[in-house]
Amino acid sequence: MNGTEGANAQTYRLAPTPSSMYSEEQAALVADYRRSWRSVVEAPDGSLGGPFDVTLQSPALARAMMPLADLVRDGLELPPLRREIVILVVAAVVGCSKVWGYHHGPAIAAGLSESDAERLRKGDDPTEVEKDDALAARIARQVASSGRVDDASYALAAGMFGSRGLVELVALAGYYRFIAELINLAQFDAGALA
């Protein structure tokens, strides 16, 4: 497979593996993906799409990631708007339009304005959200950019979110940075955010 597909041809560094080429281990993993919430994640060509196609290159890694993905998706106590703000900030910092595209709609549905979404895309702070969500954006930007949270932001966040909320926020940012980097590695992305 050359990685170029259809009328909107795109070349991937790690092209999606056609189902006819799956190893037994990959086929079993895909079957497990299709039995879970991941069943809704499918590209028009029938591939899994996004990071799921990348992780097929290492089924053991994919299996190890599945419980964490489930927890990040459904088990954190972060409010939906804060969660989506964090994900959009990471997508903007890493330049992953695929993650941005997957999460822009849910962010708007959770209450983010289009103008604040645009601010996040440009690397600016949101202005139409509560202080705690604006602080979450700042923390996510720091984590995605440098892997660190500065002392002033930490002090504010520890007081505002508590230790559990802060740990979950940073874990969410780190997880989505990992996912965005896998997508960017494979060039499954339509292009960097402009």
Disulfide bonds with the S-S distance in Angstrom:
none
